[in-house]
Amino acid sequence: MEFDLSMTDELLATTRAVRKRLDLDRQVPREVINECLELAVQAPTASNSQTWHWIVVDDAQKREAIAAQYRSGQGAILAEAKEAAAQRGDAQTTRVYEGAVWLSENLHRVPVFVIPCVQGRPPEDAPPIVLSSLYGSIMPATWSFQLALRSRGLGSTLTTLHLLREREVAEIIGIPGDFLQVALLPVAYTKGTDFKRAARPPVSKITHWNDW
Ligand SMILES: Cc1cc2nc3c(=O)[nH]c(=O)nc-3n(C[C@H](O)[C@H](O)[C@H](O)COP(=O)(O)O)c2cc1C
């Protein structure tokens, strides 16, 4: 079987962090989330550990409670970062923070949250191999999930700000203490599907062949 590269490349190149273009009024069927999770768990894990769990929150009260933690935990971080980006004339990052502030204020309106979790908690002095193995056993699957969403007309943003209130959020949805939340993905259908490539520095500047 040969892949249609025009399709797979487009998927890889245009899966953006979607915030303001999330359709807050369209319901997301549970089957679609399940379908995307079935694809996500094909991702690699260290030692084939597969110690992931996924919490899907579509209950309005719980989303409200989690969104309140997300908002209050980040305080003025986003507004300050947006201001700093604007001051240094970085238009792309200013737009990112504008979107992030909007998401923070509207998170409770997004129909589904998905919180990827992995079993284990790194000790404070964890060596790089422990950290890479732990986070590396859940982030690839998280990205696969986002790609699967995009290919079905849905979108999301990988967010981590709620982790400033990790314990409080764990209590709201009953996450056991030995599971680490790694992100919160607000999921919805997108308004239109015409997302674009982002500006990135040339790969030649950040690629090193045989020697740094
Ligand atoms: C590890 C990580 C943490 C992130 N945390 C947040 C977050 O807390 N809130 C948010 O709105 N976006 C968050 N983002 C999304 C980034 O802002 C976004 O991916 C980046 O601006 C690039 O945009 P693009 O994904 O459309 O290329 C996060 C992304 C990553 C990879």
The ligand as an SDF file (V2000), in Angstrom:
LIG
                    3D

 31 33  0  0  0  0  0  0  0  0999 V2000
    4.2020   21.2080   25.9720 C   0  0  0  0  0  0  0  0  0  0  0  0
    3.1970   22.2070   25.4560 C   0  0  0  0  0  0  0  0  0  0  0  0
    2.4550   22.9410   26.3530 C   0  0  0  0  0  0  0  0  0  0  0  0
    1.5100   23.8530   25.9070 C   0  0  0  0  0  0  0  0  0  0  0  0
    0.7170   24.5080   26.8140 N   0  0  0  0  0  0  0  0  0  0  0  0
   -0.2720   25.3290   26.3830 C   0  0  0  0  0  0  0  0  0  0  0  0
   -1.1810   25.9200   27.3210 C   0  0  0  0  0  0  0  0  0  0  0  0
   -1.1090   25.6810   28.5220 O   0  0  0  0  0  0  0  0  0  0  0  0
   -2.1490   26.7220   26.8340 N   0  0  0  0  0  0  0  0  0  0  0  0
   -2.3020   26.9750   25.4900 C   0  0  0  0  0  0  0  0  0  0  0  0
   -3.2280   27.7050   25.1010 O   0  0  0  0  0  0  0  0  0  0  0  0
   -1.4570   26.4180   24.5820 N   0  0  0  0  0  0  0  0  0  0  0  0
   -0.4580   25.5990   24.9960 C   0  0  0  0  0  0  0  0  0  0  0  0
    0.3730   24.9810   24.0810 N   0  0  0  0  0  0  0  0  0  0  0  0
    0.1720   25.2210   22.6230 C   0  0  0  0  0  0  0  0  0  0  0  0
    1.2720   26.0840   22.0240 C   0  0  0  0  0  0  0  0  0  0  0  0
    1.0640   27.4200   22.3760 O   0  0  0  0  0  0  0  0  0  0  0  0
    1.2710   25.9240   20.4920 C   0  0  0  0  0  0  0  0  0  0  0  0
    1.4870   24.5890   20.1580 O   0  0  0  0  0  0  0  0  0  0  0  0
    2.3580   26.7730   19.8560 C   0  0  0  0  0  0  0  0  0  0  0  0
    2.0580   28.1270   20.0160 O   0  0  0  0  0  0  0  0  0  0  0  0
    2.5670   26.5100   18.3820 C   0  0  0  0  0  0  0  0  0  0  0  0
    1.3460   26.6340   17.6690 O   0  0  0  0  0  0  0  0  0  0  0  0
    0.9510   25.4720   16.6480 P   0  0  0  0  0  0  0  0  0  0  0  0
    0.7850   24.2370   17.4980 O   0  0  0  0  0  0  0  0  0  0  0  0
   -0.3120   25.9010   16.0140 O   0  0  0  0  0  0  0  0  0  0  0  0
    2.0820   25.3420   15.6850 O   0  0  0  0  0  0  0  0  0  0  0  0
    1.3200   24.0610   24.5070 C   0  0  0  0  0  0  0  0  0  0  0  0
    2.0740   23.2990   23.5980 C   0  0  0  0  0  0  0  0  0  0  0  0
    2.9900   22.3660   24.0550 C   0  0  0  0  0  0  0  0  0  0  0  0
    3.7470   21.5300   23.0600 C   0  0  0  0  0  0  0  0  0  0  0  0
  1  2  1  0
  2  3  1  0
  2 30  2  0
  3  4  2  0
  4  5  1  0
  4 28  1  0
  5  6  2  0
  6  7  1  0
  6 13  1  0
  7  8  2  0
  7  9  1  0
  9 10  1  0
 10 11  2  0
 10 12  1  0
 12 13  2  0
 13 14  1  0
 14 15  1  0
 14 28  1  0
 15 16  1  0
 16 17  1  0
 16 18  1  0
 18 19  1  0
 18 20  1  0
 20 21  1  0
 20 22  1  0
 22 23  1  0
 23 24  1  0
 24 25  2  0
 24 26  1  0
 24 27  1  0
 28 29  2  0
 29 30  1  0
 30 31  1  0
M  END
$$$$
